[in-house]
């Protein structure tokens, strides 16, 4: 994403990130520090697997904590339940669209860190989401796919709490 682009996220996504950070910092990191301290007290660290793997895990935890901290500093929480224009596709919408082969696909547009295509949650910067943003039920949308252009039709739009 270009620099300066906000990190949109649903309230649930922001809460999940905050919970992950708390878990890493208050639960997991202290346990690993304890193992590393114990391993260091044994003496020779060069062949001490507990020490080496513990130090590696500490670096991973610290890297993830830094990443989450930077994300949370720039996050813009967008609550889809507060959306007043529910007839259009915006961030947080659950959209059902029909493909050319008459199959229907239902997706929810979420933040980059919340995307899980296997569960039907796609990032707002994904090509499908970008094509659907601002559309209404019945609108036809040209979507570029690796297989070529495809025309999809918006069938339904829903927001949580509606």
N, C-alpha and C positions, 0 to 999 in steps of 0.2 A: 504494500500500500504506500502511496506517496507520503512523504513527511508532512506532518501537520494534519493528516486525516484523522478525525476522531475515531475512537474505538467504540462503536455503538454496541450496546449489550442490553439484554433484557434484565429485569431485576433478579430473576432466578440465576442467570449466568453470573452476574456480579456477586451474588451471594455465594455461589459455588466457588468462585475464585478466592473470595475472602476466606471461606471455610478451608480451602486447600492450603492457603498461606498459613492460617492459624495451625492447622494440623502439622504441616511441615516444621513450623518454627517452635511450637510448644510440645509436640509429641515425638515426632520422628527424629528431629535433629538432636535433642537431648539424649535420646537412646544411643544414637550413633556416637556422639561425643563420649558417652560413658564407655562404650566398647573400645574406642580409640584410646582413651586414657588408660584403660585396663591393659590393652595390648602394648602400649608404650612403656608401661611399668615393668613389663617382662624383660626388657633389655633390647637385644638386637632387633632393630626394626627392618633391616634390609630383607630378611627372609620371613617376616611375620605377616602372614596373609590377613589376619584380622585387622592389623594396623593399616596395611596397604589398601585393602578393600574399604575399610572404614573411612580413610582419608578421601578415597575416590568418591564414596557416597556423600560425604560432607560437601565436596565440591559440586556434585550434582544438585544437592539440596540448595546450596547457596546460590547456584546459577538460576534455579527455578524460582527461588524467592525474589531475586533481583528482577527477573522477567515479570513476575506477577506484580511486584511493586510498581514497576514502570507502567504496566498495563493499567493498573488501578488509578494511577495518577492522571492518566489521559482518558479514562473511560467516561462515556456519556450514557447513562442509564436511560433507556427509553421504555416506558411502561405501555405495552400494547393495550392494556385494559382501559387506558385513558384516551385512546384514539377516538376522536369524535366523528371523523369522516370514514365510517365503516363500509362505505360503498366502493372504496378504492383500495388498491394494494399498497400498503406501507410496511415499514419495519414491524415485525411481530405478527404479521398476518399469516393465517393458514389458508393457503390457496389450493384449490383443485382446478387442474386444467386438463383439457382433452387434447390428445395427440392425434396426428393424422391417421393412425391405425385404429382409432376409436377407443383406445385405452385411456384411462384417466389416472392422473398422478396427483397426489396430495403432498404438499410441502409446507413447511413453516419457515419463514424468513427470520433468521436470528443473526447474532454477532459472529464475527470471524472465529473467536475462541469457543463458541458454543456449537458450531456446525457439526452435525453427525448425519451424513447422508443415509446411513443404514437405518436411522430412525426417522428420516424424512425432514430433518432440520438442515437447511442450507444457509450458507453465509449470504449476507446482503450484497456482497461483491461478486457472487457467482453469476455466470452469464444468464442463467434462467431467472434468478431473482432480479437482476438488473433489467431484464426484458419485461418482467411483470410489474415492477414498481410503477405506481400511478395508474395502472389499468383498472377497468371495471368489468363486471360480469358481462359476458358477451363479446368483449373485445378480442380481436384476433391479433396475435403477436408473431412476428417473424423472429425465429430463434436460429442462430448459427450454431451448428453442431459439427463435430468432427466428420460426421457422415454427410454433411451438407446442410442447406437451409431447411428448416422445418417450420410449419405454421401450427401454432397452438392456440386454443381458445380458452379464455378464463370462464370456468363453469361456476365456481363458488368462492366466496371470500368470507372468512370468519376471523373474529378476534376473541381472545380469551375474555371471559366474563360477560359475553354477549348472550 
